[in-house]
Amino acid sequence: MGGTSDTTFVLLTFILLVLTVWMVLGRFTRGLESNWPLVYYFMVVAYLKAFDGGLNPYLVYVAVVCGLFLRFEFMGGIILKAFRTVEMFTLVYIGLRTFSLVVGL
């Protein structure tokens, strides 16, 4: 591959890694009514479409659905905790996968 496309891939993957860490931390500090997770998921889906094979699309779309359910919260109790747990697992996956792509593992 050419050097420019490799550099672009690594740079955008690193940016996604930083945003994922920000998103995980934000889920503990911000309320569920924030629109930032929706912006983040828009960027993740754009990354998924731009770099095929980087992330598992099924897990990304599960995270998007969880993010939408959490944003437009109409549930409570154990169901809310289940959606938050599933979203956190998918965010950890995205973080670990982007880290391995940046490092080259």
C-alpha positions in Angstrom: 0.0 0.0 0.0 1.0 3.6 -0.4 2.3 5.6 2.5 -0.4 8.3 2.4 -3.3 5.9 2.7 -1.5 4.0 5.5 -0.9 7.2 7.4 -4.5 8.3 6.9 -5.7 5.0 8.2 -3.5 5.1 11.3 -4.4 8.7 12.0 -8.1 8.2 11.7 -7.9 5.0 13.7 -6.0 6.8 16.5 -8.6 9.6 16.5 -11.3 7.0 16.8 -9.4 5.4 19.7 -9.2 8.7 21.5 -12.9 9.4 20.9 -13.8 5.9 22.2 -11.9 6.5 25.4 -13.7 9.9 25.7 -17.0 8.2 25.1 -16.4 5.5 27.8 -15.4 8.2 30.3 -18.4 10.3 29.3 -20.9 7.6 29.9 -19.9 7.7 33.5 -19.9 11.5 33.9 -22.6 12.8 31.5 -26.2 12.1 31.6 -28.0 9.9 29.0 -29.7 12.9 27.4 -26.5 14.1 25.7 -26.4 14.1 21.9 -22.6 13.5 21.8 -22.9 9.7 21.7 -25.0 10.0 18.6 -22.3 12.1 16.9 -19.7 9.6 18.0 -21.7 6.7 16.6 -22.1 8.6 13.3 -18.3 8.9 13.1 -17.9 5.2 14.0 -20.3 4.1 11.2 -18.5 6.5 8.7 -15.2 4.9 9.8 -16.7 1.4 9.3 -17.8 2.3 5.8 -14.5 4.0 4.9 -12.2 1.2 6.1 -13.8 -2.1 5.5 -12.6 -4.9 7.7 -11.3 -2.7 10.5 -14.2 -3.2 12.9 -16.9 -5.9 13.2 -20.0 -4.3 11.7 -22.4 -6.4 13.8 -20.9 -5.1 17.1 -20.8 -1.5 15.8 -24.5 -1.7 14.9 -25.3 -3.2 18.3 -23.5 -0.3 19.9 -25.5 2.2 17.7 -28.8 0.6 18.7 -27.8 0.6 22.4 -26.8 4.3 22.1 -30.1 5.2 20.5 -32.1 3.3 23.2 -30.1 5.0 25.9 -30.5 8.5 24.3 -34.2 8.2 23.9 -34.6 6.6 27.2 -38.0 5.1 27.9 -36.9 2.3 30.1 -35.6 1.8 33.6 -34.3 -0.6 36.1 -32.7 -3.8 34.8 -33.4 -3.2 31.1 -31.5 0.2 31.3 -28.6 -1.5 33.0 -28.6 -4.3 30.4 -28.4 -1.8 27.5 -25.6 0.2 29.3 -23.7 -3.0 29.9 -24.0 -4.1 26.3 -23.0 -0.7 25.1 -20.0 -0.7 27.4 -18.8 -4.1 26.1 -19.1 -2.9 22.5 -17.2 0.3 23.4 -14.4 -1.7 25.0 -14.3 -3.9 21.8 -14.0 -0.8 19.6 -11.3 0.6 21.9 -9.3 -2.6 22.0 -9.7 -3.2 18.2 -8.6 0.4 17.3 -5.7 0.1 19.7 -4.6 -3.1 18.0 -4.9 -1.5 14.6 -2.8 1.5 15.6 -0.1 -0.6 17.2 -0.2 -3.2 14.4 -1.1 -6.3 16.3 
